[in-house]
């Protein structure tokens, strides 16, 4: 039997939604991760988070994220998993920040050996799709089987059941 990990990074609070800034009690990527978990109750869930908080202001946060990308920063993962050896499949979720994943997702991917594992990415976004994130996942995890990603429009996560079923169908 396959052992599945749903690992995701998500931002609560101020977010860009359909052209305006809105405060979200649960981030878009977390909503999708919850929907996946509902269809895969046997899966484990790990929230990828940084050891420090980004600004509560969306506009300041995106500038912080842009600087991390420029610096190729590797933010420390808060309370990391000891290993991922028991998992065959990792469903990896994240928002599209500046055309790729948040830099803490890079840290997460560099922390573990993904040899022989399936990685199924999904990305919440406001129109920029997967960006270049799939290419970077393949580069960071060259011995993994990286499946094609599923982009999900962030403003529509509450109704993204078809996209979630597509992700789960890849398991």
SEMI-431560 format. One line per field, with one value per atom (N, C-alpha, C, O): residue number from 1; residue in one letter; atom name; x, y, z. Coordinates in pm, 1 decimal. Layout:
N
pos <- c(NUM_...)
code <- c(a_...)
site <- c(CA_...)
xx <- c(X_...)
yy <- c(Y_...)
zz <- c(Z_...)
This chain:
171
pos <- c(1_1_1_1_2_2_2_2_3_3_3_3_4_4_4_4_5_5_5_5_6_6_6_6_7_7_7_7_8_8_8_8_9_9_9_9_10_10_10_10_11_11_11_11_12_12_12_12_13_13_13_13_14_14_14_14_15_15_15_15_16_16_16_16_17_17_17_17_18_18_18_18_19_19_19_19_20_20_20_20_21_21_21_21_22_22_22_22_23_23_23_23_24_24_24_24_25_25_25_25_26_26_26_26_27_27_27_27_28_28_28_28_29_29_29_29_30_30_30_30_31_31_31_31_32_32_32_32_33_33_33_33_34_34_34_34_35_35_35_35_36_36_36_36_37_37_37_37_38_38_38_38_39_39_39_39_40_40_40_40_41_41_41_41_42_42_42_42_43_43_43_43_44_44_44_44_45_45_45_45_46_46_46_46_47_47_47_47_48_48_48_48_49_49_49_49_50_50_50_50_51_51_51_51_52_52_52_52_53_53_53_53_54_54_54_54_55_55_55_55_56_56_56_56_57_57_57_57_58_58_58_58_59_59_59_59_60_60_60_60_61_61_61_61_62_62_62_62_63_63_63_63_64_64_64_64_65_65_65_65_66_66_66_66_67_67_67_67_68_68_68_68_69_69_69_69_70_70_70_70_71_71_71_71_72_72_72_72_73_73_73_73_74_74_74_74_75_75_75_75_76_76_76_76_77_77_77_77_78_78_78_78_79_79_79_79_80_80_80_80_81_81_81_81_82_82_82_82_83_83_83_83_84_84_84_84_85_85_85_85_86_86_86_86_87_87_87_87_88_88_88_88_89_89_89_89_90_90_90_90_91_91_91_91_92_92_92_92_93_93_93_93_94_94_94_94_95_95_95_95_96_96_96_96_97_97_97_97_98_98_98_98_99_99_99_99_100_100_100_100_101_101_101_101_102_102_102_102_103_103_103_103_104_104_104_104_105_105_105_105_106_106_106_106_107_107_107_107_108_108_108_108_109_109_109_109_110_110_110_110_111_111_111_111_112_112_112_112_113_113_113_113_114_114_114_114_115_115_115_115_116_116_116_116_117_117_117_117_118_118_118_118_119_119_119_119_120_120_120_120_121_121_121_121_122_122_122_122_123_123_123_123_124_124_124_124_125_125_125_125_126_126_126_126_127_127_127_127_128_128_128_128_129_129_129_129_130_130_130_130_131_131_131_131_132_132_132_132_133_133_133_133_134_134_134_134_135_135_135_135_136_136_136_136_137_137_137_137_138_138_138_138_139_139_139_139_140_140_140_140_141_141_141_141_142_142_142_142_143_143_143_143_144_144_144_144_145_145_145_145_146_146_146_146_147_147_147_147_148_148_148_148_149_149_149_149_150_150_150_150_151_151_151_151_152_152_152_152_153_153_153_153_154_154_154_154_155_155_155_155_156_156_156_156_157_157_157_157_158_158_158_158_159_159_159_159_160_160_160_160_161_161_161_161_162_162_162_162_163_163_163_163_164_164_164_164_165_165_165_165_166_166_166_166_167_167_167_167_168_168_168_168_169_169_169_169_170_170_170_170_171_171_171_171)
code <- c(x_x_x_x_x_x_x_x_x_x_x_x_x_x_x_x_x_x_x_x_x_x_x_x_x_x_x_x_x_x_x_x_x_x_x_x_x_x_x_x_x_x_x_x_x_x_x_x_x_x_x_x_x_x_x_x_x_x_x_x_x_x_x_x_x_x_x_x_x_x_x_x_x_x_x_x_x_x_x_x_x_x_x_x_x_x_x_x_x_x_x_x_x_x_x_x_x_x_x_x_x_x_x_x_x_x_x_x_x_x_x_x_x_x_x_x_x_x_x_x_x_x_x_x_x_x_x_x_x_x_x_x_x_x_x_x_x_x_x_x_x_x_x_x_x_x_x_x_x_x_x_x_x_x_x_x_x_x_x_x_x_x_x_x_x_x_x_x_x_x_x_x_x_x_x_x_x_x_x_x_x_x_x_x_x_x_x_x_x_x_x_x_x_x_x_x_x_x_x_x_x_x_x_x_x_x_x_x_x_x_x_x_x_x_x_x_x_x_x_x_x_x_x_x_x_x_x_x_x_x_x_x_x_x_x_x_x_x_x_x_x_x_x_x_x_x_x_x_x_x_x_x_x_x_x_x_x_x_x_x_x_x_x_x_x_x_x_x_x_x_x_x_x_x_x_x_x_x_x_x_x_x_x_x_x_x_x_x_x_x_x_x_x_x_x_x_x_x_x_x_x_x_x_x_x_x_x_x_x_x_x_x_x_x_x_x_x_x_x_x_x_x_x_x_x_x_x_x_x_x_x_x_x_x_x_x_x_x_x_x_x_x_x_x_x_x_x_x_x_x_x_x_x_x_x_x_x_x_x_x_x_x_x_x_x_x_x_x_x_x_x_x_x_x_x_x_x_x_x_x_x_x_x_x_x_x_x_x_x_x_x_x_x_x_x_x_x_x_x_x_x_x_x_x_x_x_x_x_x_x_x_x_x_x_x_x_x_x_x_x_x_x_x_x_x_x_x_x_x_x_x_x_x_x_x_x_x_x_x_x_x_x_x_x_x_x_x_x_x_x_x_x_x_x_x_x_x_x_x_x_x_x_x_x_x_x_x_x_x_x_x_x_x_x_x_x_x_x_x_x_x_x_x_x_x_x_x_x_x_x_x_x_x_x_x_x_x_x_x_x_x_x_x_x_x_x_x_x_x_x_x_x_x_x_x_x_x_x_x_x_x_x_x_x_x_x_x_x_x_x_x_x_x_x_x_x_x_x_x_x_x_x_x_x_x_x_x_x_x_x_x_x_x_x_x_x_x_x_x_x_x_x_x_x_x_x_x_x_x_x_x_x_x_x_x_x_x_x_x_x_x_x_x_x_x_x_x_x_x_x_x_x_x_x_x_x_x_x_x_x_x_x_x_x_x_x_x_x_x_x_x_x_x_x_x_x_x_x_x_x_x_x_x_x_x_x_x_x_x_x_x_x_x_x_x_x_x_x_x_x_x_x_x_x_x_x_x_x_x_x_x_x_x_x_x_x_x_x_x_x_x_x_x_x_x_x_x_x_x_x_x_x_x_x_x_x_x_x_x_x_x_x_x_x)
site <- c(N_CA_C_O_N_CA_C_O_N_CA_C_O_N_CA_C_O_N_CA_C_O_N_CA_C_O_N_CA_C_O_N_CA_C_O_N_CA_C_O_N_CA_C_O_N_CA_C_O_N_CA_C_O_N_CA_C_O_N_CA_C_O_N_CA_C_O_N_CA_C_O_N_CA_C_O_N_CA_C_O_N_CA_C_O_N_CA_C_O_N_CA_C_O_N_CA_C_O_N_CA_C_O_N_CA_C_O_N_CA_C_O_N_CA_C_O_N_CA_C_O_N_CA_C_O_N_CA_C_O_N_CA_C_O_N_CA_C_O_N_CA_C_O_N_CA_C_O_N_CA_C_O_N_CA_C_O_N_CA_C_O_N_CA_C_O_N_CA_C_O_N_CA_C_O_N_CA_C_O_N_CA_C_O_N_CA_C_O_N_CA_C_O_N_CA_C_O_N_CA_C_O_N_CA_C_O_N_CA_C_O_N_CA_C_O_N_CA_C_O_N_CA_C_O_N_CA_C_O_N_CA_C_O_N_CA_C_O_N_CA_C_O_N_CA_C_O_N_CA_C_O_N_CA_C_O_N_CA_C_O_N_CA_C_O_N_CA_C_O_N_CA_C_O_N_CA_C_O_N_CA_C_O_N_CA_C_O_N_CA_C_O_N_CA_C_O_N_CA_C_O_N_CA_C_O_N_CA_C_O_N_CA_C_O_N_CA_C_O_N_CA_C_O_N_CA_C_O_N_CA_C_O_N_CA_C_O_N_CA_C_O_N_CA_C_O_N_CA_C_O_N_CA_C_O_N_CA_C_O_N_CA_C_O_N_CA_C_O_N_CA_C_O_N_CA_C_O_N_CA_C_O_N_CA_C_O_N_CA_C_O_N_CA_C_O_N_CA_C_O_N_CA_C_O_N_CA_C_O_N_CA_C_O_N_CA_C_O_N_CA_C_O_N_CA_C_O_N_CA_C_O_N_CA_C_O_N_CA_C_O_N_CA_C_O_N_CA_C_O_N_CA_C_O_N_CA_C_O_N_CA_C_O_N_CA_C_O_N_CA_C_O_N_CA_C_O_N_CA_C_O_N_CA_C_O_N_CA_C_O_N_CA_C_O_N_CA_C_O_N_CA_C_O_N_CA_C_O_N_CA_C_O_N_CA_C_O_N_CA_C_O_N_CA_C_O_N_CA_C_O_N_CA_C_O_N_CA_C_O_N_CA_C_O_N_CA_C_O_N_CA_C_O_N_CA_C_O_N_CA_C_O_N_CA_C_O_N_CA_C_O_N_CA_C_O_N_CA_C_O_N_CA_C_O_N_CA_C_O_N_CA_C_O_N_CA_C_O_N_CA_C_O_N_CA_C_O_N_CA_C_O_N_CA_C_O_N_CA_C_O_N_CA_C_O_N_CA_C_O_N_CA_C_O_N_CA_C_O_N_CA_C_O_N_CA_C_O_N_CA_C_O_N_CA_C_O_N_CA_C_O_N_CA_C_O_N_CA_C_O_N_CA_C_O_N_CA_C_O_N_CA_C_O_N_CA_C_O_N_CA_C_O_N_CA_C_O_N_CA_C_O_N_CA_C_O_N_CA_C_O_N_CA_C_O_N_CA_C_O_N_CA_C_O_N_CA_C_O_N_CA_C_O_N_CA_C_O_N_CA_C_O_N_CA_C_O_N_CA_C_O_N_CA_C_O_N_CA_C_O_N_CA_C_O_N_CA_C_O)
xx <- c(83.9_0.0_88.2_188.0_49.4_126.0_108.8_0.2_217.3_214.1_229.5_323.4_136.5_127.6_150.0_100.5_225.8_245.1_192.0_227.9_107.1_62.5_144.2_122.5_237.9_322.6_288.4_283.3_265.1_224.2_271.7_290.7_290.1_311.0_189.5_143.7_137.4_21.3_30.4_85.3_-24.1_-23.6_-165.1_-253.9_-184.5_-310.7_-301.0_-193.6_-412.0_-410.5_-424.1_-491.7_-359.1_-372.4_-317.6_-202.5_-401.5_-365.6_-428.1_-525.1_-371.3_-423.4_-528.5_-497.4_-651.8_-762.4_-843.2_-904.1_-843.2_-922.8_-903.5_-999.9_-779.5_-749.8_-752.0_-727.3_-780.9_-779.3_-719.3_-705.6_-684.4_-626.2_-739.5_-823.2_-740.7_-842.3_-772.8_-666.0_-833.6_-779.4_-845.1_-967.4_-761.2_-810.4_-779.1_-663.1_-879.4_-852.9_-774.9_-702.8_-790.2_-716.5_-661.9_-736.7_-532.9_-472.4_-526.8_-574.0_-520.3_-573.0_-510.6_-581.2_-379.7_-313.4_-355.2_-369.7_-374.3_-420.3_-561.3_-592.2_-646.6_-781.5_-772.0_-840.2_-687.6_-672.6_-614.1_-660.3_-513.5_-455.1_-561.7_-562.7_-650.4_-759.4_-855.0_-902.9_-883.0_-970.3_-903.9_-970.4_-773.2_-701.4_-704.6_-729.1_-679.9_-681.9_-818.6_-826.5_-926.5_-1061.2_-1080.0_-1152.0_-1015.0_-1024.5_-921.5_-936.7_-817.1_-711.0_-691.0_-587.0_-789.3_-781.2_-660.5_-620.0_-603.5_-486.7_-357.2_-254.9_-360.2_-239.8_-202.5_-288.8_-73.5_-23.7_-13.9_1.1_-22.3_-16.1_96.9_111.7_176.3_282.1_273.5_281.8_256.8_254.1_398.0_462.4_448.1_581.1_570.7_487.1_654.1_650.3_791.8_882.7_809.4_938.6_949.2_848.7_1071.4_1092.4_1063.6_1062.3_1041.0_1007.7_880.9_845.4_814.9_690.4_719.1_798.6_653.7_655.8_566.8_488.0_580.0_496.8_349.6_312.0_267.1_122.9_67.9_-36.4_137.1_97.8_132.3_246.9_33.1_58.2_164.4_254.5_154.6_248.8_391.5_485.9_407.8_541.2_588.3_705.1_498.1_533.9_584.0_682.2_519.1_565.5_703.3_781.2_733.3_867.8_970.1_1081.7_931.9_1019.2_1044.6_1157.1_938.5_951.5_1039.0_1118.4_1024.9_1106.5_1254.8_1341.3_1283.5_1422.0_1478.7_1594.4_1398.5_1444.2_1477.6_1577.2_1395.0_1420.8_1549.8_1633.3_1566.1_1690.0_1813.5_1915.4_1801.8_1914.2_1930.0_2026.9_1833.8_1829.9_1837.2_1906.6_1764.4_1762.2_1704.5_1627.7_1741.8_1686.4_1637.7_1707.6_1516.6_1462.3_1454.6_1425.2_1481.3_1477.2_1333.2_1241.4_1314.2_1182.4_1155.1_1235.8_1041.1_999.9_953.2_870.8_1005.9_966.6_966.3_863.0_1081.3_1084.5_1057.7_1077.0_1013.5_997.9_1136.5_1231.9_1149.9_1281.9_1330.0_1449.3_1237.8_1270.1_1140.3_1031.0_1154.6_1035.6_1046.9_979.6_1132.0_1161.1_1037.3_1031.9_938.9_821.8_723.2_628.9_743.4_646.8_689.3_806.0_591.8_612.0_577.4_637.3_477.7_423.0_414.7_366.5_462.3_452.6_369.8_407.1_258.2_177.2_225.4_211.0_282.8_347.7_268.4_252.0_219.5_139.9_203.6_271.4_181.1_241.1_173.5_115.9_180.8_135.3_244.6_362.4_206.9_304.7_350.8_274.0_477.0_538.2_645.6_745.1_627.7_725.7_762.9_879.5_662.5_684.0_737.8_770.1_748.2_799.3_740.6_645.1_797.5_754.0_815.4_918.5_753.2_821.8_954.5_963.9_1054.5_1188.8_1196.3_1285.0_1106.7_1106.9_1073.1_1112.0_1001.8_974.9_1103.0_1121.6_1190.5_1321.8_1398.4_1457.3_1396.6_1463.3_1408.6_1484.9_1276.3_1211.2_1259.1_1293.6_1261.5_1301.7_1449.8_1488.0_1532.1_1675.0_1707.9_1819.4_1613.0_1636.9_1632.0_1690.4_1563.9_1533.1_1576.5_1600.0_1586.5_1618.3_1487.2_1412.8_1460.0_1336.2_1356.0_1269.2_1467.0_1496.8_1382.7_1343.0_1330.9_1226.8_1087.9_993.2_1073.7_942.6_869.2_931.0_738.3_654.9_626.0_585.7_646.6_611.5_501.6_517.4_389.8_274.2_253.7_197.8_298.1_283.8_147.4_84.2_105.0_-7.5_25.2_97.5_-28.9_8.9_-114.3_-185.8_-138.3_-244.4_-185.6_-70.6_-266.0_-215.8_-332.3_-447.7_-301.9_-405.0_-391.8_-425.9_-343.0_-336.5_-203.5_-189.7_-104.8_28.5_57.5_170.4_-42.0_-26.2_84.6_107.6_152.6_260.9_391.1_485.5_396.2_521.7_632.6_610.1_750.2_864.4_887.4_991.5_792.1_813.0_838.7_922.2_769.6_791.8_935.4_996.9_987.3_1126.1_1222.0_1317.7_1196.1_1283.6_1270.1_1369.1_1149.8_1132.5_1213.0_1281.1_1205.9_1282.2_1432.2_1506.7_1476.0_1618.3_1662.3_1770.7_1578.6_1611.7_1600.4_1668.1_1516.4_1489.0_1506.1_1409.4_1628.5_1648.0_1622.9_1603.8_1622.5_1601.1_1457.9_1426.4_1371.6_1229.7_1152.0_1200.3_1032.1_939.2_845.7_752.1_870.8_790.2_679.7_706.4_557.0_442.7_404.7_446.2_327.1_287.5_200.0_118.0_220.1_151.1_10.6_-28.1_-63.6_-200.1_-209.5_-199.5_-228.7_-249.1_-395.4_-486.5_-416.3_-552.0_-564.5_-485.5_-663.0_-685.7_-724.8_-824.0_-645.5_-664.3_-803.1_-858.1_-860.1_-992.6_-1101.6_-1214.4_-1068.5_-1169.1_-1144.7_-1203.9_-1058.1_-1024.0_-1144.9_-1150.5_-1239.6_-1356.7_-1434.1_-1503.5_-1421.8_-1495.9_-1403.3_-1441.6_-1283.4_-1182.8_-1188.1_-1084.5_-1306.2_-1320.3_-1266.8_-1207.2_-1287.0_-1235.5_-1083.2_-1023.4_-1020.6_-874.4_-822.0_-721.1_-891.4_-848.6_-861.3_-772.3_-969.3_-984.5_-874.5_-826.3_-835.4_-726.1_-594.5_-519.1_-567.4_-446.9_-451.4_-355.8_-561.2_-575.2_-568.1_-518.0_-617.0_-612.5_-471.4_-451.1_-374.0_-234.1_-163.9_-54.2_-225.9_-163.1_-154.1_-104.2)
yy <- c(-118.6_0.0_124.7_132.2_221.4_345.4_427.9_434.7_490.0_583.6_723.1_749.6_811.6_942.2_1053.6_1048.4_1154.4_1275.4_1393.7_1412.8_1472.0_1599.1_1706.1_1733.0_1766.4_1871.6_2001.1_2004.4_2107.4_2231.3_2353.1_2348.2_2461.4_2593.1_2677.4_2672.8_2753.8_2837.9_2964.9_2964.7_3072.1_3200.9_3238.5_3252.2_3254.8_3306.8_3458.8_3515.4_3523.7_3669.2_3737.0_3686.3_3853.3_3930.9_3855.6_3811.8_3840.9_3776.1_3852.3_3926.2_3833.3_3891.1_3796.0_3681.0_3842.0_3758.7_3836.6_3938.7_3788.2_3850.7_4002.1_4077.3_4045.0_4185.5_4275.2_4395.2_4219.7_4303.1_4225.6_4103.4_4297.1_4235.9_4200.0_4283.8_4073.5_4025.0_3948.2_3890.4_3948.3_3871.3_3733.3_3720.7_3630.9_3493.2_3423.6_3419.7_3369.3_3298.2_3168.2_3121.5_3111.4_2991.5_3021.7_3064.4_2999.9_3026.5_2935.2_2825.1_2980.7_2904.1_2765.7_2667.7_2757.2_2627.8_2532.7_2412.5_2586.6_2503.8_2450.6_2337.2_2531.3_2485.1_2363.9_2263.6_2373.3_2261.9_2139.8_2027.7_2160.5_2047.5_1977.5_1854.8_2054.2_1995.0_1913.8_1808.7_1962.4_1888.1_1756.5_1653.8_1761.4_1639.6_1540.3_1421.4_1589.0_1503.1_1436.8_1320.1_1510.6_1453.9_1334.8_1240.4_1339.3_1228.6_1119.5_1006.7_1153.4_1057.7_1055.7_1099.8_1005.2_1013.0_940.1_968.7_847.1_772.8_852.0_813.2_961.3_1041.9_1120.3_1159.7_1141.9_1231.1_1371.1_1388.0_1472.0_1610.6_1681.1_1665.5_1758.8_1839.3_1980.4_2001.8_2075.2_2217.2_2267.1_2273.7_2301.8_2360.2_2504.8_2580.4_2542.8_2679.2_2726.3_2645.3_2855.1_2913.3_2931.9_2932.3_2947.2_2970.7_3116.0_3150.2_3200.4_3341.1_3374.0_3305.5_3477.2_3517.6_3624.4_3715.7_3611.0_3717.4_3831.4_3812.9_3945.2_4058.6_4023.2_3946.9_4079.6_4059.7_4134.6_4097.5_4239.0_4315.4_4236.6_4195.8_4215.7_4141.9_4210.8_4145.0_4341.9_4414.0_4403.7_4390.7_4409.2_4393.2_4249.3_4224.6_4155.3_4012.9_3980.6_3907.7_4033.0_3999.2_4058.4_4001.7_4171.7_4227.9_4141.6_4122.1_4090.0_3997.7_3871.7_3822.3_3821.2_3701.1_3727.9_3642.4_3845.7_3880.3_3886.9_3840.9_3943.7_3951.8_3812.6_3785.3_3725.3_3587.0_3519.0_3447.3_3541.1_3482.7_3538.4_3462.7_3669.0_3731.0_3673.3_3645.7_3655.9_3606.1_3454.4_3399.0_3386.8_3240.2_3188.2_3090.9_3255.0_3221.5_3082.5_3031.6_3023.5_2896.0_2910.7_2873.5_2965.7_2983.1_2849.3_2745.5_2854.8_2733.4_2684.8_2764.7_2553.1_2492.3_2474.9_2417.7_2524.8_2513.5_2370.4_2315.7_2310.9_2175.5_2074.5_2013.9_2056.1_1965.8_1820.6_1779.6_1745.5_1601.5_1539.1_1585.6_1435.1_1373.2_1310.2_1312.3_1254.5_1195.8_1174.0_1192.8_1134.0_1102.8_961.9_927.4_881.6_748.9_662.3_585.0_674.0_585.7_623.4_548.7_737.7_784.5_745.2_757.2_698.3_666.7_787.8_811.7_863.8_974.6_1098.5_1093.8_1208.9_1337.7_1429.6_1458.2_1474.9_1576.2_1708.7_1735.2_1791.9_1915.0_2036.2_2057.7_2115.2_2232.5_2362.0_2366.8_2466.3_2596.9_2703.4_2672.2_2828.6_2937.7_2974.7_2948.1_3034.9_3085.5_3221.7_3317.8_3228.0_3354.6_3388.1_3316.3_3495.6_3544.0_3436.6_3422.6_3360.6_3263.3_3129.5_3044.7_3108.6_2982.0_2956.5_3022.5_2862.2_2828.9_2926.5_2987.3_2942.6_3013.4_2942.7_2820.3_3019.5_2964.0_2858.2_2772.9_2861.1_2757.0_2620.2_2517.1_2618.7_2491.0_2435.2_2313.7_2523.3_2479.3_2413.4_2306.6_2479.4_2422.7_2283.6_2189.2_2271.5_2142.3_2036.2_1925.2_2069.0_1970.8_1932.8_1821.2_2024.2_1995.3_1919.8_1870.1_1911.1_1846.8_1694.3_1627.6_1639.5_1496.2_1429.6_1495.4_1297.5_1217.7_1170.8_1093.4_1217.3_1184.1_1073.0_1051.5_1004.3_899.4_798.1_740.1_778.2_679.2_719.7_642.8_837.0_881.3_958.4_1019.6_954.0_1034.0_1167.6_1171.6_1275.5_1408.4_1461.6_1470.2_1497.2_1549.0_1693.6_1717.5_1790.4_1930.8_1990.0_1953.3_2082.6_2167.8_2308.6_2327.3_2405.7_2544.7_2633.7_2635.3_2707.5_2807.5_2936.5_2970.8_3006.9_3126.3_3213.8_3171.1_3334.8_3428.2_3453.9_3562.3_3355.9_3368.9_3329.1_3324.9_3299.8_3268.2_3118.6_3078.1_3037.6_2892.6_2836.5_2883.2_2736.3_2669.3_2749.0_2719.3_2850.7_2924.6_2828.2_2735.7_2848.8_2760.5_2658.3_2592.6_2644.5_2559.0_2412.0_2347.8_2358.7_2217.2_2193.0_2092.8_2284.9_2272.5_2272.1_2194.6_2358.7_2364.8_2240.3_2193.9_2186.4_2062.8_1950.7_1875.0_1939.4_1836.5_1855.5_1758.3_1980.5_2009.5_1975.8_1921.1_2008.4_1981.8_1834.3_1788.0_1761.0_1620.7_1535.3_1475.7_1528.7_1462.2_1311.2_1251.1_1249.7_1104.6_1069.7_953.6_1171.2_1149.4_1146.7_1191.8_1093.6_1096.7_1214.8_1204.6_1326.6_1446.7_1446.9_1459.2_1433.4_1432.3_1575.2_1670.2_1590.6_1724.8_1786.4_1719.5_1915.3_1985.0_2028.3_2029.9_2063.1_2110.9_2253.4_2275.4_2351.2_2488.8_2508.5_2457.6_2582.4_2608.6_2758.1_2815.4_2819.4_2962.0_2983.4_2928.3_3064.2_3082.4_3128.2_3081.2_3218.9_3271.9_3166.6_3187.2_3053.8_2951.0_2821.7_2718.8_2824.9_2699.9_2633.0_2510.3_2711.1_2652.0_2560.9_2469.2_2586.9_2508.8_2429.1_2394.6_2400.1_2333.1_2180.9_2114.5_2126.8_1983.0_1901.2_1795.5_1948.6_1875.7_1871.3_1767.5_1984.3_1989.2_1899.2_1830.7_1900.0_1814.7_1667.1_1587.6_1630.9_1491.5_1454.3_1341.0_1549.3_1523.5_1496.7_1406.9_1573.5_1551.4_1413.5_1336.6_1382.5_1254.1_1138.3_1031.0_1158.9_1056.1_1019.5_913.5_1103.8_1076.4_988.7_939.2_968.7_890.1_744.6_662.1)
zz <- c(0.0_0.0_0.0_71.7_-81.4_-90.4_36.0_93.5_77.8_190.3_130.4_55.3_164.5_100.2_201.9_314.5_159.4_238.4_158.6_42.5_221.3_164.2_236.0_354.1_164.2_221.0_149.4_26.4_224.6_159.4_237.9_359.4_165.2_224.2_186.8_72.7_281.4_254.1_338.2_448.4_284.5_355.6_396.2_312.0_525.2_578.1_582.5_562.1_608.9_623.2_488.9_399.4_474.6_351.7_231.5_231.4_128.8_3.6_-112.0_-94.6_-229.5_-351.8_-407.0_-437.6_-420.0_-466.2_-569.1_-537.1_-691.9_-798.5_-807.6_-822.1_-799.1_-821.1_-699.0_-710.5_-582.8_-462.3_-345.5_-350.9_-241.8_-122.6_-27.3_6.5_15.6_109.8_220.4_200.1_336.4_448.2_449.0_456.1_441.4_438.9_571.7_612.6_639.1_764.5_741.4_829.5_622.7_581.7_442.6_354.7_422.3_292.3_183.9_212.4_60.2_-52.6_-65.6_-89.1_-50.6_-66.0_45.6_23.3_165.1_276.8_251.5_288.1_189.4_154.7_62.2_83.3_-39.8_-134.2_-62.9_-84.4_21.3_95.4_179.3_188.6_239.6_317.7_232.9_275.5_113.1_21.8_-22.3_-35.1_-44.9_-82.4_33.4_13.2_153.5_272.9_289.7_328.2_261.1_272.9_178.5_211.0_61.3_-34.7_-9.4_-56.3_64.8_98.3_249.8_298.8_324.1_470.9_530.1_642.8_455.5_504.7_490.6_547.0_417.1_393.5_518.9_597.3_536.1_640.4_582.7_461.7_669.5_626.4_701.2_822.4_627.2_687.1_631.1_510.2_720.7_681.0_679.8_784.5_562.9_549.6_596.9_547.5_691.1_740.5_770.2_788.2_775.1_808.3_959.1_1030.2_1006.3_1149.0_1186.9_1305.2_1088.1_1112.8_1035.9_940.0_1078.1_1012.7_906.7_928.5_793.8_694.6_745.7_838.4_686.1_723.0_707.1_618.2_794.4_780.8_659.9_606.1_617.3_500.0_373.7_354.5_288.3_164.6_79.8_27.6_65.9_-20.4_32.9_-45.1_163.6_222.4_206.9_177.0_226.9_214.4_74.4_59.8_-28.5_-163.2_-191.0_-267.6_-129.1_-143.1_-69.5_-117.7_47.2_120.3_37.3_29.8_-24.2_-107.3_-229.6_-268.9_-289.8_-405.8_-366.2_-440.8_-249.2_-203.7_-176.0_-208.0_-117.4_-94.9_-226.7_-236.3_-328.3_-459.4_-518.5_-567.9_-513.6_-564.2_-494.2_-557.4_-361.9_-281.7_-289.7_-237.7_-355.5_-355.6_-212.0_-182.7_-124.5_18.3_40.6_-41.1_149.7_191.0_335.1_429.4_350.9_485.5_558.8_499.6_686.8_768.3_781.8_800.6_772.1_788.0_937.4_1010.7_980.0_1119.6_1148.3_1075.0_1254.4_1297.3_1181.9_1153.3_1115.6_999.6_1037.5_1151.9_939.8_958.0_974.7_912.2_1057.3_1071.6_941.5_911.5_864.6_734.3_658.5_712.0_532.7_451.0_393.9_296.8_455.2_401.6_380.7_285.1_467.7_461.1_350.8_324.4_286.3_186.1_44.7_7.2_-32.3_-174.0_-260.5_-365.3_-212.3_-290.1_-203.0_-89.8_-257.5_-189.8_-278.4_-392.1_-225.6_-293.2_-236.4_-117.0_-322.9_-279.6_-327.2_-447.3_-231.7_-265.3_-219.4_-116.8_-296.4_-267.2_-353.5_-457.7_-309.9_-396.2_-495.3_-471.0_-604.9_-701.3_-651.5_-648.4_-612.9_-571.2_-671.4_-681.9_-745.3_-841.8_-943.3_-980.2_-988.3_-1094.8_-1049.0_-1132.1_-919.3_-867.6_-728.8_-687.8_-658.3_-522.5_-423.1_-452.2_-305.3_-197.8_-167.7_-177.2_-132.2_-114.6_-4.9_-9.1_92.4_195.3_134.3_189.1_22.8_-45.3_-107.0_-113.0_-152.6_-201.0_-86.4_-102.6_30.0_147.5_176.5_197.3_177.8_205.2_106.2_146.7_-21.4_-122.2_-111.2_-146.6_-62.9_-48.5_80.5_96.4_171.2_300.5_295.4_380.8_197.5_197.5_68.2_-33.2_74.2_-43.5_-106.9_-46.7_-226.1_-296.7_-401.0_-485.6_-395.3_-492.4_-499.3_-398.3_-620.2_-644.1_-598.8_-615.2_-543.0_-494.2_-604.3_-691.4_-598.1_-686.8_-618.9_-502.7_-691.4_-642.8_-732.6_-854.4_-670.4_-743.3_-698.7_-591.6_-779.2_-737.4_-772.4_-871.5_-687.6_-722.0_-673.8_-576.0_-743.6_-718.4_-725.0_-825.2_-617.8_-622.2_-677.2_-649.8_-754.8_-822.4_-863.4_-860.3_-901.2_-948.2_-1097.8_-1145.2_-1172.0_-1316.8_-1376.7_-1498.9_-1292.8_-1344.7_-1349.1_-1376.6_-1322.5_-1335.0_-1248.2_-1136.6_-1300.4_-1227.6_-1233.6_-1160.5_-1321.1_-1337.2_-1376.0_-1454.0_-1323.0_-1352.0_-1241.7_-1238.7_-1151.8_-1034.0_-1068.9_-1005.2_-1167.4_-1201.8_-1246.7_-1210.2_-1325.3_-1371.2_-1252.1_-1249.1_-1154.5_-1037.7_-949.8_-893.1_-937.9_-860.4_-925.7_-856.4_-1057.2_-1128.5_-1110.8_-1099.1_-1108.9_-1089.7_-947.2_-926.8_-849.0_-709.5_-672.7_-580.9_-742.6_-711.5_-837.4_-884.9_-892.0_-1020.9_-1019.0_-1124.7_-902.0_-894.3_-854.7_-828.6_-850.6_-822.4_-952.6_-1056.5_-945.5_-1057.7_-1033.1_-953.7_-1101.1_-1082.1_-1186.9_-1306.5_-1141.7_-1231.6_-1269.3_-1202.8_-1374.2_-1414.6_-1306.4_-1243.7_-1287.0_-1180.1_-1217.3_-1334.2_-1114.5_-1131.9_-1079.4_-958.7_-1168.9_-1123.0_-1082.3_-1147.7_-974.2_-926.0_-898.9_-823.9_-959.7_-938.3_-792.6_-745.0_-722.5_-579.4_-539.9_-440.3_-616.4_-583.0_-597.8_-553.1_-660.5_-686.2_-609.6_-642.4_-507.5_-437.8_-372.4_-364.0_-327.1_-261.7_-356.3_-312.5_-486.4_-585.8_-677.8_-789.5_-631.8_-716.1_-704.4_-707.1_-691.7_-671.4_-789.0_-768.1_-912.4_-1028.7_-1027.3_-1055.6_-994.2_-987.9_-876.5_-893.0_-763.2_-651.0_-689.4_-659.5_-754.2_-798.5_-898.6_-899.0_-982.7_-1078.8_-1004.3_-1041.9_-900.3_-820.5_-756.4_-766.7_-690.7_-622.0_-722.1_-688.6_-842.8_-946.4_-988.9_-1048.1_-960.4_-996.5_-894.4_-920.3_-778.1_-671.2_-711.7_-635.0)
